[in-house]
Amino acid sequence: MSQQTSETPPATGQLDLAGEFLDRQTPLSRVRNVLHRYPAASPAIVLIIAIIAFGAINERFLYPNNLSLILQQVAVVGTLALAQTLVILTAGIDLSVGAAMILASMVIAQVSANNGVPAVPALIAGLFAGLAAGALNGFLVTRLRLPPFIVTLGTLNIFVALTLLYSKGATIRGSELPELLTVTGLPISIGDVRITVGVVVMLALYVVLAYILGKTAWGRHVYAVGDDKEAARLAGISVNRVLMSVYLVGGVILAIGAWVQIGRTNAASPNAGVDLNLDSITAVVIGGTSLFGGRGVVWGTLLGALIVGVFRSGLSLAGLDVLYQTLAVGVLIIVAVSVDQWIRKVRS
């Protein structure tokens, strides 16, 4: 008697139905998938709506001089937010960026004004100050394995104290500095809009960093470390080396931000930029970069910085008290984090 072998035919009808069920998406889930794929989409939509709304409330909002002022105000925060973006992409946070930038600005100004050093060596001294600040944060995070939040909370106070001790609390005016150190405050006319050299420097940094993060192996490693450190380690990525490099690159960006800050205010003050640490985090979060790491783009950060500037300007022109401006920014942060949590649930 011959043994017959038979295979059970696949229930193709059932599989097709199951596939159709899994592939079925609601309009809301499609929106979530799009926002997951394009992190800068949500801040872009918010920015467009805000501009239209504030322009309708007060026509002066759309005047070239007001738009110019918003761009100039964004220059410093937008630069700091770049350094903050790198850290947050690795699932960390840096509470010391503003304090480190002010320290670097005082080093630049003090070395030039009080020691008679030319502008270029003074800028290099500021660059080393920024690198030292980044190296300290990176060392404590990678070697001592301390949480970035605690590390940068501590170095925030260290940098503030060092700045006051080094500068003796004195402000150095732009008239005491070489022209190169204040050139970032010079206006540039583009039609009816007047921006500054500092805005151009900030935009150049965004172009460079966008290319590095999107087109280089280092950029892919930054995203991998932020997405899953253990998986990145198993894939052969030196996690500590990537983290240290992130803080060092951030230190360089902070030094450039110090140069932009000196030109923006035409002075170097140890008491400047009290809210810059939180403003940089706000720009990054509103810009769609996930606080959990591994997702976000630098252009979203720029949009986030612009959103904060637009809201503050628009609410001011609407006649609302500055407290309502702060309230609006706080609401934006909570909404942005909530949207991020919702987007992270997307089915991969």
Protein Blocks (a to p, Z undefined) as FASTA:
>chain_A
ZZddddddddfklmmmmmmmmmpccfklmmmmmmmmmmmlmmmmmmmmmmmmmmmmpmkl
mpmklmmmmmmmmmmmmmmmmmmmmmmmnopacfklmmmmmmmmmmmmmmmmmnopafkl
mmmmmmmmmmmmmmmmmmmmmmnopafklmmmmmmmmmmmmmmmmnnopacdfklpcfkl
mmmmpccdehjbccdfklmmmmmmmmmmmmmmmmmmklmmmmmmmmommlmmmnopafkl
mmmmmmmmmmmmmmmmmmmmmmmnopacfkgoklmmmmmmmmmmmnopafkgoiacfklm
mmmmmmmmmmmmmmmmnopafklmmmmmmmmmmmmmmmmmmmmmpcZZ
